[in-house]
Amino acid sequence: MAETDSSAGTDSAGGADGVWDASHCVGTPYCPPRCPRFVSETDRPLVVRPYDAADRDALAEMYRDYDPAARSMGLPPADEAHIAAWLSNLVERGRNFVAVADEGIVGHAAYVASDDPEPELAVFVHQDSHDRGIGTELCRHALADAADADREALVLHVAPENQRAVHVYRELGFEAVPAPSADTKMRLDLGSPVPPAARPTTDADGG
């Protein structure tokens, strides 16, 4: 797709494997809070960017193909009608991001409601793209965007038996907080520095 860099192999900023290497990028005042270019743990180049209305069909298709065994706490929905209604709610009320590879959209993150001081974060990655760091990168984009929008915190809910996800969220800075339900509620205070969401290169303004 257009979002991936087909010329990375000839780009002077390319890495040894011919994919984008952002380690020397200093950014510009027009960059988003986090660089959209991303190389997965399997050296796969992707772009993580804000959702666009033109993404709707491709995103719905990702969820239609979502493995039922990978669903948690009833999400994402399993049938087409509920997928459509659920996506409409996320798009209308939240801030959404997609991870795009050569074959299309492979991941999605959203925080809802976007104007809530402490919106709720949700992240989903297609089963064929698990264990590559894509979900973590989607989280970092959501965190950076929410901090840039002066949100106070992000919260999320995760099944308590999903300790792998809990570990990832802790690595990002989330902490477990009391909740009336059986699931684990976690919260990240955006009023404090958020190292995982920080741009790992020099500030565009020279700082």
Residue pairs with C-beta under 8 A, 6 or more apart in sequence:
1 100
1 101
1 102
1 104
3 36
3 47
3 49
3 100
4 45
4 46
4 47
4 100
4 101
4 102
5 11
5 19
5 20
5 37
5 45
8 14
8 18
8 19
8 20
8 45
9 18
11 20
13 20
13 21
13 22
13 24
13 25
14 20
14 21
15 21
15 39
17 43
19 39
19 43
19 44
19 45
20 37
20 39
20 45
21 39
22 35
22 37
22 200
22 201
23 200
23 201
24 201
25 35
25 201
26 201
26 202
26 203
26 204
27 35
27 199
27 201
27 202
27 203
27 204
28 204
29 204
29 205
31 199
31 204
32 49
32 50
32 144
32 145
33 141
33 144
33 145
33 147
33 148
33 197
33 199
34 48
34 140
34 141
34 144
34 145
34 197
34 199
35 199
35 201
36 47
36 48
36 49
36 141
37 45
37 46
37 47
38 45
38 46
38 47
38 48
38 99
38 134
38 137
39 45
39 46
40 46
40 129
40 132
40 133
40 134
41 131
41 132
41 133
42 132
44 101
44 132
45 101
46 99
46 100
46 101
46 106
46 134
46 137
47 99
47 100
48 97
48 98
48 99
48 100
48 107
48 137
48 138
48 141
49 97
49 98
49 100
50 95
50 96
50 97
50 98
50 145
51 59
51 91
51 96
51 97
51 98
51 108
51 110
53 91
55 98
55 105
56 87
56 91
58 104
58 105
59 87
59 98
59 105
59 108
60 80
60 83
60 84
60 87
61 104
61 105
62 104
62 105
62 106
62 108
62 126
63 76
63 77
63 83
63 87
63 124
64 80
64 83
65 126
66 76
66 124
66 126
66 127
67 127
68 78
70 127
70 130
71 78
72 158
72 159
72 162
73 157
73 158
73 159
73 183
75 86
75 122
75 124
76 83
76 86
76 124
77 83
77 85
77 86
89 112
90 96
90 110
90 112
90 122
93 112
93 113
93 114
94 110
94 111
94 112
94 113
94 114
94 119
95 110
95 111
95 112
95 114
95 119
95 142
95 145
95 146
95 149
96 108
96 109
96 110
97 108
97 109
97 110
97 138
97 141
97 142
97 145
98 105
98 107
98 108
99 105
99 106
99 107
99 108
99 125
99 129
99 134
99 137
99 138
100 106
101 129
106 125
106 126
106 128
106 129
106 134
107 123
107 124
107 125
107 126
107 129
107 134
107 135
107 138
108 123
108 124
108 125
108 138
109 121
109 122
109 123
109 124
109 135
109 138
109 139
109 141
109 142
110 121
110 122
110 142
111 119
111 120
111 121
111 122
111 142
111 145
111 146
111 151
111 154
112 119
112 120
112 122
113 119
114 149
116 151
117 151
117 152
117 153
118 151
118 152
118 153
118 154
118 155
118 187
119 146
119 151
119 154
119 155
120 154
120 155
120 156
120 157
121 139
121 142
121 154
121 155
121 156
122 156
123 135
123 138
123 139
123 142
124 135
125 134
125 135
125 138
135 168
136 168
136 171
136 172
136 196
139 168
139 169
139 172
139 196
140 172
140 196
140 197
141 197
142 154
143 154
143 172
143 173
143 188
143 190
143 194
143 196
143 197
144 194
144 197
144 198
144 199
146 154
146 190
147 190
147 194
147 197
151 190
152 189
152 190
152 191
153 187
153 188
153 189
153 190
153 191
154 174
154 187
154 188
154 190
155 177
155 185
155 186
155 187
155 188
156 169
156 174
156 185
156 186
157 179
157 181
157 183
157 184
157 185
157 186
158 165
158 166
158 169
158 183
158 184
158 186
159 165
159 183
159 184
160 166
160 182
160 183
160 184
166 176
166 184
166 186
169 186
170 186
171 196
172 188
172 196
172 197
173 188
173 194
173 195
173 196
174 186
174 187
174 188
175 186
175 187
175 188
176 184
176 185
176 186
177 185
177 186
177 187
178 185
179 185
188 194
